[in-house]
Amino acid sequence: MAEVDESQFSIMSLEDELTCSICLSTFDCPVTIPCGHNFCQDCLLATWKESYSCPQCRTLFATRPELKKNTVLTAVVETFKVRSSKSEPNLAAEESQVKKKEIIRCDTCMEAEASKTCFTCMASYCEEHLRPHRENPIFRLHSLSEPVGDLLERICPDHHKLMELFCSQHDRPICSFCLQQVHKGCSFTTPDEQRSRKESDLRSNLGLLDGKIVKNETIIFEMKDMQNKLKDLATSRKRALTAEYQQMREMLVQDERDALNAVDREVETGQTKLRVLMKKFGDNIDNMTKAKEEIHSLLSRSQTQAFLQAPFNLPQAINFEPYSPKISLDSKKVLASQAFAAALKQHLTELFKQPVESRLPLNTPEVESSPGHPKLPRSHSPGPQAKTGQKKKTPSMKQVSLKSDICTFNFINTSLVFLEPKPKNPQTTGDGMGDKTTGRSMENLLEFGGKPRETTDIPPDISTAEKRCELLKYGTVLTFNPRTAHKRIALTENFTKASVSDEHINYPDCPERFAVCSQVLASKGFSTGRHYWEVRLSSSNFVGIGLAYNSIDRKGPTSRLGRNAQSWCVEWFNVKLSVWHNSSETVLVNPNPKRVGVLLDCEAGTATFYNVADRAYPFHSFMFPFAQAVYPAFWIFSSGSSITLCKLQ
């Protein structure tokens, strides 16, 4: 096969040389016959019916020649097909890679171009001087091949014999004498077989490089998108902070500047990290692209000896797994600034309602936190309400200091409940449930002179991510209770998937079924121990996940989760994430989770909700006493939306 200088001609000029003269198409499984011509194997066999002759030069063969696949020509044809399918810019860039084939002269006349090389005679011959090899039976056993120009390199320097073997152990060509002496006992193969193995390895490396490049490019695209999201999120945070500070700007101008600068620093830190990683991944792509070009250069070499001795090493970048960093604006300073602004505004609003005479005592603290007093609550989320008819005392502002009150607002996104000690043996007897416990709790609260607060402390690690494997130790298997499912909710996959249907399901009527809200409870409830489960959301919109007592109303308008005292709910409504209990709402920062984990600790009286990704990131925690067993509860509204109880593993 003739080769042309790729710096002057396109590889497309090889199309004639790579075309079968029988079917006039590009070679498909090319084979070479003794006269040196190449054909598609199927085309050649179709012409050989009664006699065996070359369809091109009409050379007649006495017996049917043995056909072997021309692996080198096959590789060239595959390269041609790949490159011919590429765009013209790519073709123009790759056309400079084919080298002009050197002309090999006959070793007898030294003038004519050689048509064959005899590895037995170790010489190349033109058609005229090749006649003895074709016609004289004495030369029948001589090994002929296409002309090669590196005969001297194929001679063993130690034994002056043809190196027709390849030592796999020492990675070098050897002769038969070498195999009996220095390389005795070594594993060996033929150069053609060794070339095939190396070609296979190089092609595998090409696939690996392609995969890594695609991964790096995907990560860079994701990080570019993350840059835009960071800017949008920063704008949203600034707008929220500015709104909080607007009513007290004269007093807190400097604090507002500090809060905004904190967001800017977080954005700059995140973008700096992204820029560094993007540059690193870009450099890795460049290194791996160069490695690809080097492999293509090796595969284009026609000289087997030079091909086998050419070294190749994969770049170090191949060992680096690209990753998308987890970057957010939820630093302690940013979250604390936002929470402080909201809490201080509420406190000042209440403070300015009082006469000037009543504000003055607040400047000197009168109540200090001590081991004998329960800690003040640190949020304003709703918790279980006091028993109906229980009298609440009017708070005395003189008993609480400004300093201690403001310090209570040092975190966000945590629901609060009554500071009730959890009864060891809770018993429920109608409406008198927990009267003594509630009474003691109210007395403790009223020692502070304030109105009853609605929770105790939350776990100290609410803002830190946890290893998912630690939570899985408390994993439990849940299924949906079909007797509680609203008739718009379809339960599938062995009662582990709930989705909203456009048509009502033909469920039998029963008292446990929700009749107004599209809700469903789990089949089992919990009153002791720790339990953990995970829920996969089809979309973070019009979905609610929570807990409910079995006594929750099923028929009335207040049966929706969080709109009564018997249920607690984290709810996604449009783009807003809210916490609901007893019809009181607290808006949270929406982490847009795809998978939500819930850890219920009955002994501590807590339920923590996690955004589950590579780790579990808590975004909210309820605290409440267990007056009775609580059941996992779910609300779905949008048609086509679904929630799935995950298999924990």
FIZA-79845 format. One record per residue (C-alpha): x, z, y; residue number from 1. Coordinates in Angstrom, 2 decimals, decimal comma. Last residue first. Layout:
% residues N
X	Z	Y	NUM $
...
//
This chain:
% residues 649
-27,35	52,32	0,08	649 $
-30,73	53,20	1,59	648 $
-33,56	50,80	0,80	647 $
-35,24	50,12	4,11	646 $
-38,89	50,81	5,02	645 $
-39,95	47,56	6,66	644 $
-41,77	47,04	9,95	643 $
-43,70	43,91	10,86	642 $
-44,88	41,82	13,77	641 $
-46,98	38,74	12,99	640 $
-49,80	39,77	15,33	639 $
-48,52	42,34	17,80	638 $
-49,78	45,95	17,44	637 $
-47,76	48,08	15,06	636 $
-47,85	51,91	14,96	635 $
-45,96	54,00	12,38	634 $
-46,02	57,58	11,09	633 $
-43,58	59,62	8,99	632 $
-45,57	62,67	7,83	631 $
-45,22	66,26	9,01	630 $
-46,04	69,35	6,92	629 $
-47,59	72,23	8,80	628 $
-46,89	74,49	11,77	627 $
-43,37	73,07	11,83	626 $
-41,99	74,12	15,19	625 $
-40,83	71,36	17,57	624 $
-37,71	69,56	18,73	623 $
-37,68	65,82	19,30	622 $
-34,43	63,86	19,62	621 $
-33,61	60,52	21,25	620 $
-30,92	57,84	21,38	619 $
-28,69	58,76	18,46	618 $
-26,11	56,08	17,59	617 $
-25,64	55,68	13,81	616 $
-22,53	53,69	13,01	615 $
-21,86	50,00	12,32	614 $
-25,44	49,48	13,49	613 $
-28,24	52,04	13,28	612 $
-29,91	53,04	16,57	611 $
-30,78	56,62	15,69	610 $
-33,82	58,88	16,14	609 $
-33,48	62,64	15,72	608 $
-36,26	64,93	14,47	607 $
-35,66	68,64	14,96	606 $
-37,23	71,91	13,76	605 $
-33,93	73,46	12,64	604 $
-35,26	74,16	9,12	603 $
-37,33	70,98	8,98	602 $
-34,43	68,71	9,85	601 $
-35,81	65,17	10,04	600 $
-33,24	62,41	10,52	599 $
-34,77	59,06	11,53	598 $
-32,90	55,74	11,45	597 $
-33,90	52,64	13,40	596 $
-32,76	49,11	12,56	595 $
-33,00	46,18	14,97	594 $
-32,32	48,39	17,96	593 $
-32,99	47,32	21,56	592 $
-30,94	50,19	23,14	591 $
-33,80	50,83	25,66	590 $
-32,96	53,49	28,24	589 $
-35,77	56,00	27,97	588 $
-39,14	56,47	29,71	587 $
-40,92	59,80	29,16	586 $
-44,68	59,77	28,55	585 $
-47,26	62,55	28,20	584 $
-50,42	61,79	26,23	583 $
-49,82	64,78	23,85	582 $
-46,43	63,36	22,90	581 $
-44,92	60,01	23,80	580 $
-41,33	58,84	24,24	579 $
-40,95	55,46	25,92	578 $
-38,92	52,24	25,52	577 $
-39,92	49,46	27,92	576 $
-39,39	45,73	27,33	575 $
-43,00	45,11	26,27	574 $
-44,05	48,45	24,76	573 $
-41,51	50,01	22,39	572 $
-42,63	53,48	21,27	571 $
-40,90	56,65	20,07	570 $
-43,75	58,88	18,85	569 $
-44,73	62,49	18,29	568 $
-48,06	63,49	16,73	567 $
-50,57	66,36	16,40	566 $
-50,86	67,24	20,11	565 $
-52,46	63,91	20,97	564 $
-51,60	60,57	22,59	563 $
-48,21	60,43	20,85	562 $
-49,47	58,22	18,02	561 $
-52,91	56,75	18,70	560 $
-55,82	58,88	17,45	559 $
-56,92	59,75	20,97	558 $
-59,70	57,12	20,98	557 $
-61,34	58,74	17,94	556 $
-61,40	57,73	14,27	555 $
-58,25	58,96	12,50	554 $
-57,51	62,25	14,30	553 $
-54,21	63,83	13,21	552 $
-54,62	66,63	10,62	551 $
-51,92	65,14	8,38	550 $
-49,45	66,09	11,08	549 $
-47,64	63,20	12,67	548 $
-44,16	61,79	13,04	547 $
-42,85	58,75	14,89	546 $
-42,12	55,06	15,05	545 $
-44,00	52,76	17,45	544 $
-43,96	48,99	17,80	543 $
-45,31	46,76	20,56	542 $
-41,93	45,06	21,01	541 $
-38,56	45,64	19,37	540 $
-38,97	42,76	16,91	539 $
-38,98	42,43	13,11	538 $
-38,05	46,11	12,97	537 $
-36,13	47,63	10,05	536 $
-36,90	51,30	9,36	535 $
-34,45	53,91	8,04	534 $
-35,01	57,24	6,33	533 $
-33,44	60,72	6,40	532 $
-34,72	64,07	5,12	531 $
-33,49	67,62	5,58	530 $
-35,17	70,62	3,97	529 $
-38,69	72,02	4,29	528 $
-42,11	70,87	5,56	527 $
-42,12	67,20	4,64	526 $
-44,84	64,59	4,16	525 $
-45,31	61,89	1,53	524 $
-47,20	58,61	1,36	523 $
-46,10	57,40	4,78	522 $
-48,69	57,02	7,52	521 $
-50,26	53,85	8,92	520 $
-51,36	52,65	12,34	519 $
-53,37	49,82	13,90	518 $
-55,42	52,10	16,17	517 $
-59,22	52,51	15,90	516 $
-60,20	53,12	12,25	515 $
-57,15	54,87	10,84	514 $
-57,90	55,55	7,15	513 $
-57,89	59,13	5,79	512 $
-61,70	59,44	5,70	511 $
-62,11	56,47	3,31	510 $
-63,49	52,95	3,57	509 $
-62,19	50,53	0,97	508 $
-59,59	48,02	2,22	507 $
-60,65	44,38	2,57	506 $
-57,91	43,46	5,03	505 $
-59,06	42,39	8,48	504 $
-57,80	39,00	9,60	503 $
-55,08	38,31	12,16	502 $
-52,67	40,45	10,14	501 $
-50,14	42,94	11,47	500 $
-47,29	43,71	9,09	499 $
-46,28	46,68	6,92	498 $
-43,46	46,42	4,39	497 $
-42,56	49,11	1,82	496 $
-45,93	49,20	-0,04	495 $
-44,51	47,49	-3,14	494 $
-43,35	44,48	-1,14	493 $
-46,59	44,18	0,84	492 $
-48,95	46,22	3,03	491 $
-51,17	44,30	5,46	490 $
-52,23	46,16	8,61	489 $
-55,38	44,95	10,36	488 $
-57,55	47,22	8,20	487 $
-55,71	50,31	9,42	486 $
-53,53	51,89	6,75	485 $
-54,25	55,52	5,75	484 $
-55,36	54,96	2,13	483 $
-52,56	52,41	1,66	482 $
-49,93	55,17	2,12	481 $
-46,69	53,42	3,06	480 $
-43,66	54,06	0,88	479 $
-40,65	56,29	1,41	478 $
-37,45	57,00	-0,54	477 $
-35,29	59,78	0,89	476 $
-31,75	59,82	2,27	475 $
-30,23	63,23	3,07	474 $
-26,72	62,26	2,01	473 $
-27,36	58,95	3,81	472 $
-26,85	60,76	7,12	471 $
-23,19	61,48	6,49	470 $
-22,66	57,91	5,24	469 $
-24,00	56,62	8,56	468 $
-21,09	58,13	10,43	467 $
-22,40	59,65	13,63	466 $
-22,32	58,39	17,19	465 $
-22,20	60,91	19,99	464 $
-24,84	61,52	22,64	463 $
-26,98	63,96	20,61	462 $
-23,92	65,96	19,56	461 $
-25,01	69,26	21,11	460 $
-28,27	69,32	19,11	459 $
-31,22	69,80	21,48	458 $
-31,95	73,11	23,14	457 $
-35,44	74,57	22,97	456 $
-38,68	72,95	24,04	455 $
-41,83	72,96	26,17	454 $
-41,28	75,14	29,17	453 $
-43,92	77,73	30,00	452 $
-44,23	78,24	33,75	451 $
-41,58	80,32	35,40	450 $
-41,11	84,06	35,93	449 $
-38,15	84,18	33,58	448 $
-39,74	86,92	31,51	447 $
-42,69	84,51	31,23	446 $
-40,81	82,49	28,66	445 $
-40,24	85,43	26,35	444 $
-43,88	86,44	26,58	443 $
-44,98	82,86	25,84	442 $
-42,85	82,83	22,69	441 $
-44,30	86,11	21,47	440 $
-47,82	84,80	22,02	439 $
-47,08	81,53	20,29	438 $
-45,82	83,37	17,24	437 $
-48,85	85,65	17,16	436 $
-51,32	82,77	17,52	435 $
-49,62	80,44	14,99	434 $
-52,78	78,81	13,63	433 $
-55,97	80,46	14,85	432 $
-57,84	77,15	15,04	431 $
-58,25	76,84	11,30	430 $
-56,14	79,13	9,18	429 $
-52,65	77,68	9,03	428 $
-49,79	79,54	7,52	427 $
-46,15	79,19	8,38	426 $
-43,89	81,31	6,18	425 $
-40,54	81,59	7,96	424 $
-42,09	80,99	11,37	423 $
-39,95	78,78	13,63	422 $
-39,11	80,69	16,80	421 $
-41,12	79,16	19,64	420 $
-39,47	77,89	22,78	419 $
-42,25	75,39	23,31	418 $
-41,28	71,74	23,10	417 $
-38,86	69,40	24,79	416 $
-38,15	65,71	24,19	415 $
-34,61	64,47	24,76	414 $
-33,71	61,22	26,55	413 $
-31,38	62,61	29,20	412 $
-28,68	65,25	29,70	411 $
-27,53	67,77	32,28	410 $
-30,85	68,74	33,86	409 $
-30,56	72,49	33,19	408 $
-27,79	72,73	35,73	407 $
-30,28	72,08	38,51	406 $
-32,28	75,19	37,59	405 $
-29,26	77,48	37,26	404 $
-27,97	76,53	40,68	403 $
-31,30	76,61	42,44	402 $
-31,93	80,09	41,11	401 $
-35,06	81,11	39,22	400 $
-37,00	84,32	39,70	399 $
-38,13	83,70	43,25	398 $
-39,95	80,54	42,19	397 $
-42,62	82,59	40,45	396 $
-44,44	80,39	37,99	395 $
-48,23	80,79	37,74	394 $
-49,08	82,33	34,40	393 $
-50,60	80,26	31,63	392 $
-53,69	81,54	29,79	391 $
-54,24	80,45	26,22	390 $
-57,63	78,76	26,11	389 $
-56,45	75,85	24,03	388 $
-53,32	76,77	22,11	387 $
-50,15	75,78	23,83	386 $
-49,10	72,15	23,82	385 $
-46,67	70,51	21,46	384 $
-43,82	68,80	23,29	383 $
-43,65	66,60	26,36	382 $
-40,37	65,30	27,80	381 $
-39,09	67,10	30,88	380 $
-35,53	67,81	29,88	379 $
-32,95	70,58	29,70	378 $
-34,90	73,66	28,67	377 $
-33,56	77,02	29,81	376 $
-31,54	78,89	27,23	375 $
-33,20	81,84	25,51	374 $
-32,36	85,21	26,98	373 $
-30,52	88,07	25,31	372 $
-27,33	86,14	24,96	371 $
-27,27	85,72	28,73	370 $
-28,20	83,06	31,22	369 $
-28,21	84,49	34,69	368 $
-31,28	85,25	36,79	367 $
-31,06	86,24	40,43	366 $
-29,13	83,34	41,91	365 $
-28,96	83,41	45,72	364 $
-30,09	80,26	47,58	363 $
-33,50	80,36	45,94	362 $
-34,47	83,37	48,06	361 $
-34,68	81,04	51,11	360 $
-37,24	78,60	49,73	359 $
-40,27	80,91	49,94	358 $
-39,93	81,49	53,71	357 $
-39,66	77,76	54,32	356 $
-43,03	77,23	52,70	355 $
-42,95	75,56	49,27	354 $
-43,70	71,87	48,77	353 $
-40,08	71,12	49,66	352 $
-38,87	72,81	46,46	351 $
-41,16	70,87	44,16	350 $
-39,91	67,57	45,58	349 $
-36,35	68,90	45,59	348 $
-36,55	69,62	41,85	347 $
-38,01	66,23	41,04	346 $
-35,32	64,48	43,07	345 $
-32,62	66,61	41,45	344 $
-33,79	65,72	37,95	343 $
-33,90	61,97	38,55	342 $
-30,51	61,86	40,28	341 $
-28,89	64,16	37,71	340 $
-30,05	62,00	34,83	339 $
-28,56	58,84	36,37	338 $
-25,29	60,55	37,22	337 $
-25,03	62,15	33,76	336 $
-25,56	58,81	32,04	335 $
-22,89	57,12	34,15	334 $
-20,41	59,99	33,79	333 $
-20,90	60,35	30,04	332 $
-20,32	56,66	29,48	331 $
-23,30	54,55	28,45	330 $
-22,25	51,28	30,10	329 $
-21,75	49,52	26,82	328 $
-19,04	47,85	24,78	327 $
-18,98	47,46	21,02	326 $
-16,16	45,03	20,32	325 $
-16,83	41,74	18,52	324 $
-14,38	41,31	15,70	323 $
-11,84	38,75	14,58	322 $
-10,04	39,51	11,29	321 $
-6,27	39,19	11,72	320 $
-4,35	38,06	8,63	319 $
-4,62	34,38	9,58	318 $
-3,05	35,19	12,95	317 $
0,29	35,74	11,18	316 $
0,66	31,99	10,83	315 $
0,61	30,40	7,36	314 $
3,99	29,31	6,06	313 $
5,09	25,81	5,12	312 $
8,40	24,51	3,79	311 $
9,05	20,80	3,00	310 $
10,85	20,52	-0,34	309 $
7,86	19,18	-2,25	308 $
6,95	16,64	0,43	307 $
10,55	15,38	0,75	306 $
10,69	14,72	-2,97	305 $
7,22	13,20	-3,11	304 $
7,84	10,65	-0,39	303 $
4,45	9,55	0,97	302 $
4,15	12,18	3,65	301 $
0,65	12,34	5,15	300 $
-0,14	15,66	3,45	299 $
2,78	17,34	5,18	298 $
1,66	16,13	8,63	297 $
-1,90	17,28	7,94	296 $
-0,53	20,70	7,00	295 $
1,48	20,86	10,22	294 $
-1,58	19,93	12,25	293 $
-3,53	22,71	10,59	292 $
-0,76	25,20	11,34	291 $
-0,86	24,12	14,99	290 $
-4,60	24,79	15,01	289 $
-3,94	28,25	13,49	288 $
-1,56	29,11	16,30	287 $
-3,93	27,83	19,00	286 $
-6,87	29,72	17,50	285 $
-4,84	32,93	17,40	284 $
-3,92	32,46	21,06	283 $
-7,62	32,15	21,89	282 $
-8,37	35,31	19,91	281 $
-5,76	37,19	21,91	280 $
-7,00	35,78	25,21	279 $
-10,59	36,72	24,30	278 $
-9,46	40,22	23,34	277 $
-7,74	40,78	26,68	276 $
-10,69	39,34	28,61	275 $
-13,16	41,48	26,67	274 $
-11,19	44,65	27,36	273 $
-11,01	43,78	31,05	272 $
-14,74	43,05	31,03	271 $
-15,53	46,47	29,58	270 $
-13,23	48,31	31,97	269 $
-14,57	46,35	34,92	268 $
-18,17	47,05	33,89	267 $
-17,41	50,75	33,38	266 $
-15,64	50,89	36,73	265 $
-18,60	49,23	38,42	264 $
-20,98	51,73	36,85	263 $
-18,85	54,63	38,09	262 $
-18,69	53,03	41,53	261 $
-22,46	53,13	41,70	260 $
-22,52	56,84	40,83	259 $
-19,77	57,68	43,31	258 $
-21,52	55,80	46,09	257 $
-24,76	57,66	45,37	256 $
-22,97	61,01	45,44	255 $
-21,49	60,13	48,84	254 $
-24,88	59,32	50,29	253 $
-26,48	62,45	48,77	252 $
-28,00	64,49	51,64	251 $
-29,16	61,66	53,91	250 $
-30,03	59,50	50,85	249 $
-32,56	61,99	49,45	248 $
-35,60	59,78	48,95	247 $
-33,48	56,64	48,20	246 $
-31,27	58,30	45,57	245 $
-33,57	57,66	42,61	244 $
-34,27	54,06	43,61	243 $
-30,53	53,40	44,09	242 $
-29,78	54,70	40,60	241 $
-32,40	52,45	39,01	240 $
-31,22	49,38	40,95	239 $
-27,60	50,09	40,08	238 $
-28,48	50,45	36,40	237 $
-30,36	47,15	36,40	236 $
-27,49	45,34	38,12	235 $
-25,03	46,79	35,61	234 $
-27,23	45,64	32,76	233 $
-27,31	42,12	34,16	232 $
-23,53	42,07	34,63	231 $
-22,96	43,46	31,15	230 $
-25,35	40,86	29,76	229 $
-23,34	38,09	31,38	228 $
-20,10	39,43	29,93	227 $
-21,77	39,84	26,53	226 $
-22,57	36,13	26,50	225 $
-18,89	35,40	27,00	224 $
-18,15	37,92	24,23	223 $
-20,54	36,18	21,88	222 $
-18,94	32,80	22,58	221 $
-15,48	34,28	21,97	220 $
-16,73	35,77	18,69	219 $
-18,08	32,41	17,57	218 $
-14,81	30,65	18,46	217 $
-12,85	33,22	16,46	216 $
-15,16	32,88	13,47	215 $
-14,97	29,07	13,59	214 $
-11,17	29,22	13,77	213 $
-11,06	31,60	10,80	212 $
-13,24	29,33	8,70	211 $
-11,22	26,22	9,56	210 $
-7,98	28,07	8,75	209 $
-9,29	29,11	5,34	208 $
-10,47	25,58	4,59	207 $
-7,09	24,18	5,56	206 $
-5,35	26,81	3,45	205 $
-7,36	25,64	0,46	204 $
-6,25	22,09	1,25	203 $
-2,66	23,29	1,26	202 $
-3,06	24,99	-2,09	201 $
-4,63	21,88	-3,65	200 $
-1,86	19,68	-2,26	199 $
0,70	22,07	-3,70	198 $
-0,94	21,94	-7,10	197 $
-1,16	18,13	-7,03	196 $
2,47	17,91	-5,99	195 $
3,49	20,12	-8,91	194 $
1,56	17,87	-11,30	193 $
3,27	14,79	-9,86	192 $
6,69	16,45	-10,01	191 $
6,18	17,22	-13,73	190 $
6,00	20,79	-15,01	189 $
8,35	23,63	-15,84	188 $
8,38	27,28	-16,88	187 $
11,91	28,59	-17,24	186 $
13,29	29,48	-20,69	185 $
16,44	27,42	-20,24	184 $
16,89	26,61	-16,59	183 $
20,69	26,71	-16,59	182 $
21,06	24,99	-19,96	181 $
18,33	23,14	-21,87	180 $
16,10	22,58	-18,84	179 $
19,11	21,46	-16,80	178 $
19,82	18,83	-19,48	177 $
16,27	17,46	-19,17	176 $
16,65	17,03	-15,41	175 $
15,56	19,43	-12,66	174 $
13,41	19,43	-9,49	173 $
13,20	22,73	-7,55	172 $
10,85	25,73	-7,17	171 $
13,05	28,20	-9,11	170 $
10,22	29,44	-11,38	169 $
8,18	26,24	-11,26	168 $
11,11	24,10	-12,39	167 $
10,15	20,44	-11,81	166 $
10,90	17,69	-14,32	165 $
11,95	14,02	-14,08	164 $
15,29	14,67	-12,47	163 $
16,99	11,49	-13,66	162 $
20,41	12,24	-15,09	161 $
23,75	12,57	-13,36	160 $
24,35	15,94	-15,11	159 $
25,24	18,25	-12,20	158 $
24,05	16,26	-9,17	157 $
20,74	15,48	-10,96	156 $
19,61	12,05	-9,79	155 $
16,27	11,87	-7,91	154 $
17,97	12,01	-4,50	153 $
19,93	8,90	-5,42	152 $
16,68	7,06	-6,14	151 $
15,23	7,82	-2,69	150 $
13,93	4,39	-1,71	149 $
11,03	4,05	-4,10	148 $
9,40	0,82	-5,21	147 $
6,18	1,35	-7,21	146 $
6,84	2,44	-10,75	145 $
8,44	1,23	-13,96	144 $
9,52	3,42	-16,89	143 $
11,49	1,46	-19,49	142 $
10,00	1,48	-22,96	141 $
9,24	-2,25	-22,96	140 $
12,74	-3,16	-21,81	139 $
13,83	-4,40	-25,27	138 $
10,55	-6,30	-25,58	137 $
11,85	-8,85	-23,05	136 $
9,05	-10,39	-20,93	135 $
8,14	-7,83	-18,25	134 $
11,46	-6,04	-17,96	133 $
13,35	-9,32	-18,18	132 $
11,10	-10,75	-15,40	131 $
11,92	-8,00	-12,90	130 $
14,75	-10,05	-11,43	129 $
12,35	-12,65	-10,05	128 $
9,63	-10,15	-8,98	127 $
12,14	-8,10	-7,01	126 $
13,94	-5,22	-8,68	125 $
14,73	-1,56	-7,92	124 $
17,36	0,36	-9,89	123 $
17,72	3,58	-11,90	122 $
17,82	1,56	-15,14	121 $
15,45	4,04	-16,79	120 $
13,62	4,89	-13,56	119 $
12,86	1,23	-13,01	118 $
11,62	0,51	-9,48	117 $
9,14	-2,28	-8,86	116 $
8,32	-4,94	-6,24	115 $
11,62	-4,95	-4,41	114 $
11,82	-7,08	-1,30	113 $
14,20	-9,98	-1,68	112 $
17,73	-9,82	-0,31	111 $
20,01	-7,43	-2,26	110 $
19,99	-9,91	-5,18	109 $
20,28	-7,24	-7,89	108 $
19,32	-3,97	-6,13	107 $
16,13	-5,62	-4,79	106 $
15,41	-4,40	-1,27	105 $
13,14	-1,52	-0,15	104 $
11,47	-2,10	3,24	103 $
10,83	1,14	5,09	102 $
7,19	2,05	5,52	101 $
6,14	2,52	9,11	100 $
4,92	6,01	9,73	99 $
1,29	7,11	10,12	98 $
0,77	9,99	12,64	97 $
0,17	8,29	16,00	96 $
-3,41	7,28	15,22	95 $
-4,53	10,92	15,26	94 $
-5,17	11,27	18,98	93 $
-6,83	7,87	19,21	92 $
-9,04	8,71	16,26	91 $
-10,14	11,97	17,87	90 $
-11,04	10,18	21,10	89 $
-12,83	7,47	19,04	88 $
-15,13	9,93	17,27	87 $
-14,58	10,88	13,66	86 $
-16,06	9,10	10,65	85 $
-13,03	6,81	10,29	84 $
-10,83	9,89	10,16	83 $
-12,57	11,41	7,17	82 $
-12,83	8,13	5,26	81 $
-9,17	7,25	5,94	80 $
-8,00	10,69	4,81	79 $
-10,02	10,31	1,60	78 $
-8,52	6,84	1,05	77 $
-4,99	8,18	1,61	76 $
-5,58	10,99	-0,91	75 $
-6,91	8,51	-3,48	74 $
-3,88	6,28	-2,93	73 $
-1,59	9,19	-3,73	72 $
-3,64	10,18	-6,78	71 $
-3,62	6,70	-8,37	70 $
-5,92	7,44	-11,33	69 $
-4,51	6,29	-14,61	68 $
-5,58	3,25	-16,62	67 $
-3,85	2,40	-19,92	66 $
-3,49	-1,34	-20,15	65 $
-5,80	-3,23	-22,53	64 $
-3,64	-5,25	-24,84	63 $
-2,01	-8,63	-24,45	62 $
-2,14	-8,49	-20,67	61 $
-2,72	-11,62	-18,58	60 $
-1,56	-11,75	-14,94	59 $
-4,37	-13,43	-12,95	58 $
-2,88	-12,35	-9,58	57 $
-6,10	-10,74	-8,19	56 $
-8,48	-10,14	-11,07	55 $
-5,53	-8,94	-13,20	54 $
-6,10	-9,88	-16,82	53 $
-7,50	-8,24	-19,94	52 $
-9,61	-10,50	-22,11	51 $
-13,11	-10,21	-23,65	50 $
-15,04	-7,98	-21,22	49 $
-12,67	-6,67	-18,56	48 $
-14,44	-7,46	-15,27	47 $
-16,70	-4,33	-15,38	46 $
-13,70	-2,15	-16,23	45 $
-12,03	-3,24	-13,00	44 $
-15,06	-2,47	-10,82	43 $
-15,56	0,98	-12,42	42 $
-11,91	1,94	-11,85	41 $
-11,85	0,72	-8,28	40 $
-8,86	-1,63	-7,97	39 $
-5,12	-1,51	-7,29	38 $
-2,48	-4,18	-7,97	37 $
0,98	-3,40	-9,34	36 $
1,12	-5,88	-12,23	35 $
0,95	-2,95	-14,64	34 $
-2,53	-1,78	-13,44	33 $
-3,14	0,82	-10,71	32 $
-6,36	2,87	-10,51	31 $
-8,52	3,75	-7,47	30 $
-11,36	6,35	-7,83	29 $
-13,58	4,67	-5,21	28 $
-11,54	2,29	-3,03	27 $
-13,20	1,19	0,21	26 $
-15,54	-1,73	-0,33	25 $
-14,92	-5,42	-1,06	24 $
-16,42	-4,96	-4,56	23 $
-13,67	-6,92	-6,36	22 $
-10,80	-6,96	-3,84	21 $
-11,08	-3,16	-3,45	20 $
-10,40	-2,21	0,15	19 $
-7,72	0,29	1,20	18 $
-5,26	-2,39	2,39	17 $
-7,98	-4,07	4,42	16 $
-8,99	-0,76	6,05	15 $
-5,44	0,08	7,00	14 $
-6,01	-1,15	10,58	13 $
-8,45	1,77	11,02	12 $
-5,44	4,06	10,96	11 $
-4,93	2,86	14,49	10 $
-1,85	0,93	15,44	9 $
1,07	1,50	17,80	8 $
2,06	5,17	17,37	7 $
0,68	5,05	13,85	6 $
3,38	2,68	12,71	5 $
1,87	0,85	9,78	4 $
1,75	1,57	6,05	3 $
1,41	-1,07	3,33	2 $
0,00	0,00	0,00	1 $
//
